[in-house]
């Protein structure tokens, strides 16, 4: 039996794999195009051969930053760079590419070779995951966030005042907007206002407005935020920072559903739903005499408490994917994700600025990253120089996500002195799940529960 020629063997092998493979000569014309390449691009093999590679792929990097061109110029291969191409049907297809120089027997460069993998299924799974664990632009799969998602429709359906408590940057305004957008008032205005931004004299006129002649320079009537929100919703952020005088005026709005603009001789009815937010413990301020008890109870008809990002670390991958996907869509780059070492740095950080800080960190890294994976060098410098309590760390070798998870569990247990109930609550998992993961990873912490 005659053996097939070596070239035929190579072609059979290359046509049997699921990754696309093509080669170009030094004039950038395609000299080889395997079957998977034809399927992904929807360009038949015979039509691709002899054409310029950019005519076939129409990738987002063809004009500005061709990976294959960079490889031929520098001799350095590109590995798993995430990009988009446009197939023959005009559809945008996400792929990851790897490149290398093509040399002859004497080592002379005669062209380039590129392999690429269709990431459409990965993108589809990512979208499904996002849809499953997102609600009105709020993202989270942790138990506290899932509980919040289940409550929001019922909260929105009522017209009761809502107090949203949570640390700075945890997404209080997102929750307020979600309540408004789900409510019967969704077709009316949503007005957000930061109560800590202005002194009392300006705060009153901004909230309630004023009449012409109310003070020097008031040449005409000016509607306040309550008037602008008429029929809709007003969101009062940082409500814990308002003065005792303003607390009295807000109490009247909540009790009587009316307010008086500066210089007015009659009150104005307020058909407005009030949502308030604070990063302070209002109950503690009431006990200290710094916040009116009657106003607190008027605001606290329904309370929504948002956890810190450190208390729901399992939401970190979802949030990272969401922010990077949005940056890719807005800026046209193709940043695929984070390297394992970058993940280790983020998992070990406690995010005092919460989700807003995470968003800023990723935007900083995105600007510095040319494509592919974000590495530690792309992250802000303070993440590298932050002082960590090394005696509270158990070194875990390697860099897999499982090891990062084990590190996060160990540190949570140390923070709570071995109390598994509190550690599980911080991590957003059930106590039995925590015990099972401790057993899987061999984590042993002296128990001091009780």
C-alpha positions in Angstrom: 0.0 0.0 0.0 1.5 3.3 -1.1 2.0 5.9 1.7 0.5 9.4 1.2 2.9 12.2 0.5 4.0 14.2 3.5 2.2 17.3 2.3 -1.1 15.4 2.0 -0.6 14.0 5.6 -0.1 17.5 6.9 -3.2 18.7 5.1 -5.4 15.8 6.4 -4.2 16.6 9.9 -4.8 20.3 9.7 -8.2 19.8 8.1 -9.2 17.5 11.0 -8.7 20.0 13.8 -11.3 22.4 15.1 -9.0 25.5 15.1 -8.7 27.6 12.0 -5.2 27.7 10.4 -4.0 29.8 7.6 -0.6 30.9 6.2 0.4 34.0 4.2 3.4 34.9 2.1 5.5 38.1 2.5 2.9 39.9 0.3 0.2 39.1 2.8 -1.6 36.7 0.4 -3.2 33.6 1.8 -1.3 30.5 0.8 -3.1 27.9 3.0 -6.6 27.9 4.5 -7.8 24.8 6.4 -11.4 23.5 6.6 -12.0 25.0 10.1 -10.9 28.4 8.8 -13.4 28.2 6.0 -16.2 27.2 8.5 -15.5 30.0 10.9 -15.1 32.7 8.3 -17.8 31.2 6.0 -15.3 31.8 3.1 -14.6 28.7 1.0 -11.0 27.5 0.9 -10.7 28.0 -2.9 -12.0 31.6 -2.6 -9.6 32.5 0.3 -6.4 31.3 -1.4 -4.5 34.1 -3.1 -6.5 36.9 -1.4 -5.1 39.4 1.0 -5.7 38.2 4.6 -7.5 41.4 5.6 -10.0 40.9 2.8 -11.0 37.6 4.2 -11.0 38.3 8.0 -11.9 42.0 8.3 -10.7 41.9 11.9 -10.8 44.8 14.3 -7.0 44.7 14.4 -6.2 44.4 10.7 -5.7 48.1 10.1 -4.2 49.3 13.4 -2.4 46.4 15.1 -2.0 43.3 12.9 -0.7 40.6 15.2 0.9 38.6 12.4 2.6 41.7 11.1 4.0 42.4 14.6 5.3 38.8 14.8 7.1 39.0 11.4 8.6 42.4 12.4 9.8 41.4 15.9 10.1 37.6 15.7 7.9 37.3 18.8 4.8 35.1 18.6 1.4 36.3 19.8 -0.5 33.8 22.0 -4.2 33.7 22.5 -5.0 37.3 21.7 -8.8 38.0 21.7 -10.1 39.8 18.6 -13.2 40.0 16.4 -13.6 39.2 12.8 -16.5 39.8 10.4 -17.5 36.6 8.5 -18.8 36.4 5.0 -22.4 36.9 6.3 -21.5 40.2 7.9 -21.6 38.7 11.4 -19.2 39.7 14.2 -17.3 36.6 15.4 -15.1 36.6 18.6 -11.9 34.6 18.1 -8.6 34.1 19.9 -5.5 34.1 17.7 -1.9 32.9 17.9 0.8 33.8 15.4 4.3 32.6 14.4 6.8 33.2 11.6 6.9 30.7 8.8 10.4 29.7 7.8 12.0 27.5 5.1 14.5 24.7 5.6 17.4 27.3 5.8 15.7 29.3 8.5 14.7 32.2 6.2 11.3 33.8 6.9 9.0 33.2 4.0 5.6 34.2 5.5 3.5 33.8 8.6 1.1 31.3 10.1 -1.9 32.1 12.3 -4.2 29.8 14.2 -7.5 31.0 15.6 -10.3 29.6 17.7 -14.0 30.5 17.5 -15.1 31.9 20.9 -18.8 32.3 19.9 -19.9 29.5 22.3 -17.9 31.0 25.1 -19.4 34.4 24.5 -22.9 32.9 24.4 -22.3 31.1 27.8 -21.0 34.4 29.2 -24.1 36.2 28.1 -26.4 33.5 29.6 -24.4 33.7 32.8 -24.8 37.5 32.8 -28.5 37.3 32.2 -28.9 34.7 35.0 -27.0 36.8 37.5 -28.0 40.3 36.6 -31.0 42.4 37.4 -31.6 45.9 36.0 -27.8 46.5 35.6 -27.1 45.1 39.1 -24.9 42.0 39.0 -24.4 39.3 41.6 -24.8 35.6 42.2 -24.0 35.7 45.9 -26.9 34.9 48.3 -27.3 38.6 49.5 -27.6 39.8 45.9 -29.9 37.0 44.8 -32.1 37.8 47.8 -32.1 41.5 46.8 -33.2 40.6 43.2 -36.1 38.6 44.5 -37.3 41.5 46.7 -36.9 44.4 44.3 -40.1 43.8 42.2 -42.2 43.8 45.3 -40.5 46.9 46.7 -41.0 48.7 43.4 -44.7 47.8 43.2 -45.4 49.7 46.4 -45.1 53.5 46.9 -43.4 53.2 50.3 -40.3 55.2 51.2 -37.1 53.1 51.0 -33.9 53.5 52.9 -30.9 52.0 51.1 -27.9 51.5 53.3 -24.5 50.3 52.1 -20.8 51.4 52.0 -19.6 54.0 49.5 -19.4 52.6 46.0 -21.6 49.6 46.6 -24.3 50.6 44.0 -27.0 52.3 46.0 -28.0 54.6 43.1 -28.3 51.5 40.8 -30.7 50.0 43.3 -32.7 53.2 43.5 -32.9 53.4 39.7 -34.0 49.8 39.5 -36.8 50.4 42.0 -37.9 53.4 39.9 -37.7 51.6 36.6 -39.8 48.7 37.9 -42.4 50.9 39.6 -45.6 52.4 38.2 -43.8 55.7 38.2 -41.2 54.6 35.7 -42.6 56.8 32.9 -42.1 59.9 35.1 -38.8 61.6 36.1 -36.1 60.0 38.3 -34.2 62.8 40.1 -31.0 61.9 41.9 -29.5 64.4 44.4 -26.5 64.3 46.8 -27.5 65.9 50.0 -23.9 66.2 51.2 -22.8 68.3 48.3 -24.2 71.7 49.4 -24.5 73.8 52.5 -28.0 74.3 54.1 -28.8 77.6 52.4 -28.2 76.2 49.0 -29.6 72.8 49.8 -33.0 74.1 50.7 -33.3 76.1 47.5 -32.1 73.2 45.4 -34.6 70.8 46.9 -37.6 73.0 47.2 -36.9 75.8 44.7 -37.7 79.5 45.2 -40.0 82.3 44.1 -38.9 85.4 42.3 -37.8 88.1 44.8 -37.2 85.5 47.6 -33.7 86.9 48.0 -31.3 89.2 46.2 -30.6 87.9 42.7 -33.8 85.8 42.5 -35.1 87.4 39.4 -37.5 84.6 38.5 -39.0 81.4 39.9 -36.8 78.3 40.0 -38.3 74.9 40.5 -36.5 72.6 43.0 -35.7 68.9 42.7 -39.0 67.9 44.3 -40.8 69.9 41.6 -38.7 68.3 38.8 -39.5 64.9 40.2 -43.3 65.5 40.4 -45.1 62.3 39.6 -41.9 60.3 39.7 -39.1 59.4 42.1 -36.5 61.5 44.0 -33.3 59.8 45.2 -31.7 61.6 48.2 -28.2 60.3 48.5 -26.1 60.8 51.7 -29.2 61.5 53.7 -27.2 60.9 56.9 -25.2 64.1 56.3 -28.1 66.6 56.4 -28.3 69.1 59.2 -31.0 69.1 61.9 -32.7 72.0 60.3 -33.0 70.2 56.9 -34.1 67.1 58.7 -37.2 69.0 60.0 -38.0 70.2 56.5 -37.7 66.7 55.0 -39.8 65.3 57.8 -42.6 67.6 56.8 -42.4 66.4 53.2 -42.7 62.8 54.4 -45.5 63.5 56.8 -47.6 66.1 55.0 -46.6 65.3 51.4 -46.0 69.0 50.8 -43.2 71.6 50.9 -42.8 75.4 50.6 -40.4 76.9 48.1 -38.4 79.8 49.4 -40.5 83.0 49.3 -43.7 81.1 48.7 -46.9 82.0 50.7 -48.6 78.6 50.2 -47.3 75.0 50.4 -47.0 72.9 47.3 -48.2 69.3 47.1 -45.5 66.7 46.5 -46.6 63.7 44.5 -43.1 62.1 44.7 -41.8 58.8 45.9 -38.7 59.3 48.1 -35.8 56.9 48.1 -33.0 57.7 50.5 -29.5 56.3 50.8 -26.6 56.5 53.2 -23.3 54.9 53.9 -23.8 55.6 57.7 -25.6 53.6 60.3 -28.6 55.9 60.9 -29.8 53.8 63.9 -26.5 54.6 65.6 -26.8 58.3 64.7 -30.3 58.3 66.3 -28.9 56.9 69.5 -26.1 59.5 69.5 -28.7 62.3 69.0 -27.3 63.2 65.6 -30.3 62.2 63.5 -34.0 62.7 64.3 -35.7 59.5 65.4 -39.0 60.5 63.8 -37.4 61.1 60.4 -35.5 57.9 60.7 -38.7 55.9 61.1 -40.3 57.8 58.3 -37.4 56.9 56.0 -37.0 53.4 57.2 -40.4 52.0 56.0 -38.5 49.5 53.8 -34.8 49.0 54.3 -32.4 47.6 51.7 -28.9 46.8 52.9 -26.2 46.4 50.3 -23.1 44.3 51.2 -19.6 45.4 50.6 -17.7 43.9 47.7 -15.3 42.2 50.2 -18.4 40.4 51.6 -19.4 39.0 48.2 -16.1 38.1 46.6 -17.8 35.4 44.6 -19.4 38.1 42.5 -15.9 39.4 41.4 -15.6 37.3 38.2 -19.1 38.4 37.0 -18.3 42.0 37.7 -14.9 41.8 36.0 -16.5 40.2 32.9 -19.2 42.8 32.8 -16.9 45.8 33.1 -14.4 44.5 30.5 -17.2 43.6 28.0 -18.6 47.1 28.3 -15.1 48.6 27.9 -14.5 46.4 24.8 -17.8 47.5 23.3 -17.1 51.2 24.0 -13.5 51.4 23.0 -13.1 48.7 20.3 -10.3 46.8 21.9 -10.4 43.1 22.8 -9.2 42.5 26.3 -10.0 38.9 27.1 -9.7 38.9 30.9 -7.2 38.7 33.7 -4.1 36.6 34.1 -4.0 34.2 37.1 -1.5 36.5 38.9 -3.7 39.5 38.3 -6.6 37.5 39.7 -4.6 36.6 42.8 -3.9 40.3 43.4 -7.6 41.2 43.1 -8.7 38.3 45.3 -6.3 39.4 48.0 -7.5 43.0 48.0 -10.4 44.2 50.2 -11.8 47.0 48.0 -12.6 49.8 50.4 -14.2 51.6 47.5 -16.2 48.6 46.6 -17.7 48.1 43.1 -16.9 51.6 42.0 -13.2 51.1 42.9 -13.2 47.8 41.0 -14.5 49.6 38.0 -11.8 52.3 38.2 -9.1 49.6 38.7 -10.2 47.8 35.5 -10.5 51.0 33.5 -6.9 51.8 34.5 -5.7 48.3 33.5 -7.7 48.5 30.3 -6.0 51.7 29.2 -2.5 50.1 29.7 -3.4 46.7 28.2 -3.0 46.4 24.5 -5.1 43.2 24.3 -5.3 39.7 25.5 -5.0 39.3 29.2 -4.6 42.0 31.9 -1.4 41.2 33.9 -0.2 42.6 37.2 1.9 45.3 35.4 -1.4 46.8 34.1 -3.0 47.2 37.5 -2.7 50.4 39.6 0.6 50.6 41.5 -1.1 50.9 44.9 -2.3 47.3 44.5 1.3 46.1 44.4 2.5 48.4 47.2 -0.4 47.9 49.7 0.8 46.7 53.0 -0.5 43.2 53.8 -0.4 41.5 57.1 1.9 38.6 56.1 1.5 36.8 59.4 -2.2 36.4 58.5 -1.4 34.6 55.2 -0.9 31.0 54.6 1.2 30.7 51.4 -0.5 28.8 48.7 1.7 27.8 45.8 0.5 28.0 42.2 -2.0 30.4 40.7 -5.2 28.5 39.8 -8.6 29.9 40.7 -9.1 27.0 43.1 -6.0 28.0 45.0 -7.1 31.7 44.9 -10.5 30.6 46.4 -8.7 28.6 49.1 -6.6 31.6 49.9 -9.8 33.8 50.2 -11.4 31.2 52.5 -8.4 30.9 54.7 -8.1 34.7 55.1 -11.8 35.0 55.9 -11.5 32.4 58.6 -8.5 34.2 60.1 -10.3 37.6 60.0 -13.2 36.0 62.0 -10.8 34.0 64.4 -11.9 30.7 63.0 -15.7 31.4 63.3 -17.0 29.5 60.3 -20.5 31.0 60.5 -19.2 34.6 60.2 -16.6 33.6 57.6 -19.3 32.0 55.4 -21.5 35.0 55.8 -18.7 37.3 54.6 -17.9 35.0 51.6 -21.6 34.8 50.7 -21.8 31.0 51.0 -23.6 28.6 53.3 -21.8 27.3 56.3 -22.0 23.7 55.0 -20.5 24.8 51.7 -17.7 26.5 53.6 -17.0 23.3 55.5 -17.0 21.2 52.3 -14.6 23.6 50.6 -12.3 23.6 53.7 -12.2 19.8 53.6 -11.5 19.8 49.8 -8.6 22.3 50.1 -7.3 20.8 53.4 -7.7 24.1 55.3 -7.4 23.7 59.0 -8.0 26.6 61.3 -8.3 26.3 65.1 -12.0 26.5 66.0 -12.9 29.3 68.4 -16.6 29.4 67.7 -18.9 30.5 70.5 
